[in-house]
Amino acid sequence: MAVPSLQDATWERMIRAMEKVRERFARAVRALEGAKVPYAVVGGHAVANWVASIDEGSVRNTRDVDILIRRADFEATKAAMEAAGFLFANSYGPDFFLDGPDAKPSEGVHILYAGEKVKPADPVPSPEITESEQGAAFRVLSLESLVRMKLVAFRLKDQVHLQDMTRLGLIDSTWPDRFPAELADRLKQILANPDG
Protein backbone atom coordinates (compact mmCIF):
# COMPACT_ATOMS: atom_id res chain seq x y z
CA MET A 1 0.00 0.00 0.00
CA ALA A 2 1.36 3.39 -1.01
CA VAL A 3 2.02 6.00 1.65
CA PRO A 4 -0.33 8.95 1.08
CA SER A 5 1.27 12.23 0.10
CA LEU A 6 1.08 15.24 2.40
CA GLN A 7 -1.62 16.67 0.16
CA ASP A 8 -3.68 13.48 0.48
CA ALA A 9 -3.35 13.43 4.27
CA THR A 10 -4.30 17.10 4.50
CA TRP A 11 -7.30 16.53 2.24
CA GLU A 12 -8.47 13.63 4.40
CA ARG A 13 -8.08 15.68 7.59
CA MET A 14 -10.08 18.53 6.05
CA ILE A 15 -12.90 16.20 5.01
CA ARG A 16 -12.91 14.47 8.39
CA ALA A 17 -13.07 17.81 10.24
CA MET A 18 -16.21 18.78 8.30
CA GLU A 19 -17.76 15.35 8.87
CA LYS A 20 -17.14 15.58 12.62
CA VAL A 21 -18.99 18.92 12.81
CA ARG A 22 -21.90 17.47 10.81
CA GLU A 23 -22.05 14.39 13.03
CA ARG A 24 -21.92 16.49 16.22
CA PHE A 25 -24.65 18.77 14.90
CA ALA A 26 -26.91 15.87 13.88
CA ARG A 27 -26.40 14.07 17.20
CA ALA A 28 -27.28 17.19 19.20
CA VAL A 29 -30.44 17.83 17.18
CA ARG A 30 -31.51 14.17 17.46
CA ALA A 31 -30.96 14.27 21.21
CA LEU A 32 -33.12 17.38 21.68
CA GLU A 33 -35.85 16.17 19.34
CA GLY A 34 -35.86 12.75 20.98
CA ALA A 35 -36.34 14.38 24.38
CA LYS A 36 -38.97 16.76 22.93
CA VAL A 37 -36.99 19.81 24.07
CA PRO A 38 -38.05 22.94 22.16
CA TYR A 39 -34.98 24.35 20.39
CA ALA A 40 -33.86 26.35 17.38
CA VAL A 41 -30.59 26.14 15.49
CA VAL A 42 -28.88 29.53 15.38
CA GLY A 43 -25.44 30.80 14.36
CA GLY A 44 -23.50 29.51 11.38
CA HIS A 45 -25.65 26.44 10.81
CA ALA A 46 -28.80 28.58 10.68
CA VAL A 47 -27.08 30.87 8.18
CA ALA A 48 -26.07 27.82 6.15
CA ASN A 49 -29.70 26.66 6.13
CA TRP A 50 -30.92 29.99 4.71
CA VAL A 51 -28.00 30.40 2.30
CA ALA A 52 -28.47 26.84 0.97
CA SER A 53 -32.11 27.67 0.19
CA ILE A 54 -30.76 30.03 -2.48
CA ASP A 55 -27.28 28.73 -3.42
CA GLU A 56 -25.70 25.69 -1.80
CA GLY A 57 -22.33 26.67 -3.29
CA SER A 58 -22.30 29.75 -1.04
CA VAL A 59 -22.59 27.78 2.21
CA ARG A 60 -19.66 28.32 4.58
CA ASN A 61 -18.38 25.69 6.99
CA THR A 62 -18.53 26.30 10.73
CA ARG A 63 -16.85 24.30 13.46
CA ASP A 64 -19.24 24.90 16.32
CA VAL A 65 -22.95 24.33 16.83
CA ASP A 66 -25.17 27.04 18.35
CA ILE A 67 -28.57 26.10 19.74
CA LEU A 68 -31.22 28.30 21.32
CA ILE A 69 -33.28 26.85 24.17
CA ARG A 70 -35.49 28.20 26.94
CA ARG A 71 -33.70 28.43 30.28
CA ALA A 72 -36.60 26.50 31.82
CA ASP A 73 -35.61 23.58 29.55
CA PHE A 74 -31.96 23.52 30.61
CA GLU A 75 -32.16 20.41 32.81
CA ALA A 76 -34.03 18.47 30.11
CA THR A 77 -31.46 19.69 27.56
CA LYS A 78 -28.57 18.64 29.78
CA ALA A 79 -30.05 15.18 30.35
CA ALA A 80 -30.68 14.68 26.63
CA MET A 81 -27.21 15.87 25.61
CA GLU A 82 -25.44 13.80 28.26
CA ALA A 83 -27.40 10.72 27.17
CA ALA A 84 -26.06 11.39 23.65
CA GLY A 85 -22.46 11.42 24.92
CA PHE A 86 -21.89 15.14 25.41
CA LEU A 87 -20.31 16.63 28.54
CA PHE A 88 -21.65 19.84 30.06
CA ALA A 89 -19.15 22.66 30.61
CA ASN A 90 -19.18 26.32 31.47
CA SER A 91 -16.24 28.62 30.82
CA TYR A 92 -16.29 32.37 31.35
CA GLY A 93 -20.09 32.52 31.19
CA PRO A 94 -21.49 30.63 28.22
CA ASP A 95 -22.90 27.14 28.70
CA PHE A 96 -21.82 24.50 26.21
CA PHE A 97 -21.46 20.79 25.67
CA LEU A 98 -18.19 19.13 24.76
CA ASP A 99 -18.11 16.15 22.45
CA GLY A 100 -16.01 14.09 24.83
CA PRO A 101 -13.35 14.83 27.50
CA ASP A 102 -10.66 15.88 25.02
CA ALA A 103 -12.87 18.14 22.90
CA LYS A 104 -12.19 21.86 22.46
CA PRO A 105 -14.84 24.38 23.59
CA SER A 106 -14.58 26.07 20.17
CA GLU A 107 -15.85 22.83 18.63
CA GLY A 108 -18.66 22.33 21.12
CA VAL A 109 -22.41 22.73 21.14
CA HIS A 110 -23.01 26.23 22.50
CA ILE A 111 -26.25 27.05 24.28
CA LEU A 112 -28.00 30.42 24.06
CA TYR A 113 -31.09 31.24 26.06
CA ALA A 114 -34.29 32.50 24.45
CA GLY A 115 -35.36 35.97 25.55
CA GLU A 116 -32.04 36.65 27.32
CA LYS A 117 -29.09 38.79 26.30
CA VAL A 118 -25.93 36.89 25.38
CA LYS A 119 -23.84 39.78 26.75
CA PRO A 120 -25.17 42.36 29.21
CA ALA A 121 -24.43 45.24 26.82
CA ASP A 122 -26.35 43.69 23.90
CA PRO A 123 -29.01 46.09 22.59
CA VAL A 124 -31.71 43.40 22.47
CA PRO A 125 -32.14 39.88 23.88
CA SER A 126 -31.97 36.66 21.91
CA PRO A 127 -35.15 35.66 20.07
CA GLU A 128 -37.81 33.48 21.58
CA ILE A 129 -38.13 29.83 20.52
CA THR A 130 -41.41 30.76 18.82
CA GLU A 131 -39.37 32.84 16.33
CA SER A 132 -38.30 29.66 14.56
CA GLU A 133 -39.63 27.31 11.91
CA GLN A 134 -39.21 23.70 10.88
CA GLY A 135 -36.59 23.31 8.18
CA ALA A 136 -36.03 20.21 6.09
CA ALA A 137 -33.91 18.49 8.75
CA PHE A 138 -34.08 20.61 11.91
CA ARG A 139 -35.79 23.53 13.60
CA VAL A 140 -34.12 26.80 12.57
CA LEU A 141 -34.44 30.41 13.61
CA SER A 142 -36.57 32.50 11.26
CA LEU A 143 -34.58 34.63 8.85
CA GLU A 144 -35.49 37.97 10.45
CA SER A 145 -34.63 36.71 13.95
CA LEU A 146 -31.35 35.28 12.70
CA VAL A 147 -30.42 38.57 11.05
CA ARG A 148 -31.24 40.36 14.31
CA MET A 149 -28.92 38.01 16.24
CA LYS A 150 -26.14 38.53 13.72
CA LEU A 151 -26.56 42.31 13.97
CA VAL A 152 -26.40 42.14 17.77
CA ALA A 153 -23.18 40.07 17.80
CA PHE A 154 -21.67 41.88 14.77
CA ARG A 155 -18.28 40.18 14.97
CA LEU A 156 -16.37 39.83 11.71
CA LYS A 157 -17.86 36.39 11.05
CA ASP A 158 -21.37 37.76 11.69
CA GLN A 159 -20.71 40.56 9.22
CA VAL A 160 -19.54 38.03 6.62
CA HIS A 161 -22.71 35.97 7.17
CA LEU A 162 -24.80 39.12 6.71
CA GLN A 163 -22.87 39.95 3.52
CA ASP A 164 -23.53 36.44 2.19
CA MET A 165 -27.25 36.75 2.87
CA THR A 166 -27.32 40.21 1.28
CA ARG A 167 -25.51 39.08 -1.88
CA LEU A 168 -28.02 36.23 -2.27
CA GLY A 169 -31.01 38.57 -1.92
CA LEU A 170 -32.19 37.22 1.44
CA ILE A 171 -31.72 40.72 2.89
CA ASP A 172 -32.35 43.97 0.99
CA SER A 173 -32.70 47.72 1.49
CA THR A 174 -36.15 47.34 3.08
CA TRP A 175 -34.75 45.41 6.06
CA PRO A 176 -33.22 48.16 8.27
CA ASP A 177 -36.72 49.42 9.14
CA ARG A 178 -37.38 46.09 10.90
CA PHE A 179 -34.79 46.74 13.60
CA PRO A 180 -33.98 49.25 16.36
CA ALA A 181 -31.79 52.18 15.26
CA GLU A 182 -28.45 50.71 16.43
CA LEU A 183 -29.04 47.46 14.57
CA ALA A 184 -30.48 49.27 11.54
CA ASP A 185 -27.28 51.32 11.28
CA ARG A 186 -25.19 48.15 11.37
CA LEU A 187 -27.27 46.60 8.62
CA LYS A 188 -26.96 49.74 6.50
CA GLN A 189 -23.17 49.33 6.71
CA ILE A 190 -23.52 45.80 5.32
CA LEU A 191 -25.96 46.85 2.61
CA ALA A 192 -23.60 49.63 1.52
CA ASN A 193 -20.74 47.17 1.06
CA PRO A 194 -22.03 43.60 0.63
CA ASP A 195 -18.73 42.46 -0.90
CA GLY A 196 -16.69 43.57 2.09
Buried (B, 14 or more C-beta within 10 A) or exposed (E): EEEEEEEEEEEEEEEEEEEBBEEBBEBBBEBBBEBEBBBBBBBBBBBBBBBBEBEEEEBEEBBBBBBBBBEEBBEBBBBBBEEBEBBBEEEEEBBBBBBEEEBEBEBBBBBBBBBEBBEEEBBBBBBBBEBBEEBEEBBBBBBBBBBBBBBBBBEEBBBBBBBBBBBBEBBEEEBBEEBEEEBBEBBEEBBEEBEE
